[in-house]
Amino acid sequence: MIDVNKIKIGDIFSEEIVNNLTRTQIVQYAGVSGDYNPIHTDEIFATKVAGYPSVFAHGMLTMGMTGKMITNLVGDGNLKNFGVRFTNQVWPGDTLTTKAEVKSIETISDKTQITFEVITENQNNVPVITGSAKASF
């Protein structure tokens, strides 16, 4: 977890959130979320019917992994706002890294509020998620 007294605007924190995402992980997420859309779980449907090169991860799986990085950074009880935009698909075999850059540090009602720009990229440095997060300490 970050030390609020030692960070400054422009600091960047980074964490690899998944290395070599597997089809099994995608199917496990389908089971836990109840989202069994065949574009995520059925290779034949995804390629032959829907026309994708393969099955791909649920956006919310990627968001959840990204969110875990943010809570690792700021602590569970300190995260106040987290929102993302899905910018590219995540495929089996992808390795994802999340970066959170400090964009502002403010004091509001005797609390330090930090705003982060959040980007999760694949192994080719292609953003798959962009967004922001706010934490209060």
N, C-alpha and C positions, 0 to 999 in steps of 0.2 A: 504494500500500500504506500502511496506517496506521502511525503512529509510536506504538508501545506506551507510550512514556513521556509521551505527550501526551493520551491518551484518558481518559475518565472514565465511570462508570456513567451511563446516560441519553443518551449521545451516540448520534445517529442518522446513519447513512450511507445514501445513496440513489443508485440508478442506474437509468436507463431501460434495460431489457434487450432490448426489441424495440419497434419503432415500426411499426404497421400490419402485423401478422403476415399473411403471404400463404399462399394454398393451396399455392403452389409450395414454400414453406419446410416446410409440413406434409408434403407428399409426399416431399420430399428427406429429411426425418427418417424417414419410413416406409422409404425405401430403405436408409438407413444402419443403421437398427435392425433391419430385417427384419420389422417389425410392419406388415403390410399390411391390418389390419382395415379393412373398407370404411367403417366409421363415420368414419374419418379421411381417406379418400381418394376415396370415391365419393359424389358429391352426391346422385344418385338413390337409392342404397341408404340413405344417412343420412336423407334426408327422407321418402321414400315407404315404405320398409320399416321402418326403425328409429324413425321419427317425430320425429327431431330437426329443428330449423330449418335446419341446415346440417351440413357436416362440422365437426369440431373437432379441436384439437391433442391429441396424445398427452400424457398427464400427465408422462411422463418427458422430453419435449421441454421442457416448462415447468420441470421440476425441473433439467434440465441448464443452461438459461439462467440460472436462479436461482443454481445452484452456481457458474457462471462469475463472477457478480457477487461472490460470497463469496470465491472465490480471488483475484479482482482486489483485494479489500479486505485479505485476510490473507496472501496469497502461497501458491503451490502447496504447498510443503512444510510449511506451518504448520497447515493445516486438519486436524483430528483426528477430527471427528465432524460429520455433517450429516444431518438427517432432516426430512422434511416430511409434511404431510397435504394432500391435494388437496381443496380446498373448493368450487371452482366450475369450470365448463368454460371453456376458452379458445377463442375463435372467430376465424375469419379477420377481419382488420381490427382486432383488438385491439392496443392498445399497453399494454405491461406495465412496471411499475416495481417494483423490489425495494428494500425498506428493511430495514436490519439495525440493531437497537438493542442497545447494550451493556447486558447485564443483570447481569453479575458480572465481577470481575477478582480473580483469586486467584494466590498464589504457591504452586506445588506442585513440590517437588524442584528448587528453584532456577530454575524456569521460570514465566513469566507465562502463566496460562491465562485466556482471555477467552471468555465465553459470550454469544452473541447470540440475540435473538429475531428471526426472519426472517419477513417478510410480503411476498408479491408480489401486487400489485393491478392490476386493469385500469384503463382510462381513466375508468371510472365509480367508482373507489375501492372496488370490490368485491374482497375478497381471493379469489385463486384458489389460493394456496398459503400455508400457515402452517407454521412449523417453528422449528428451532433449529440452531445451529452452535457448535462449540467449536474454538478455535485455541490453539496453544501456541507461545510465543516464547522 
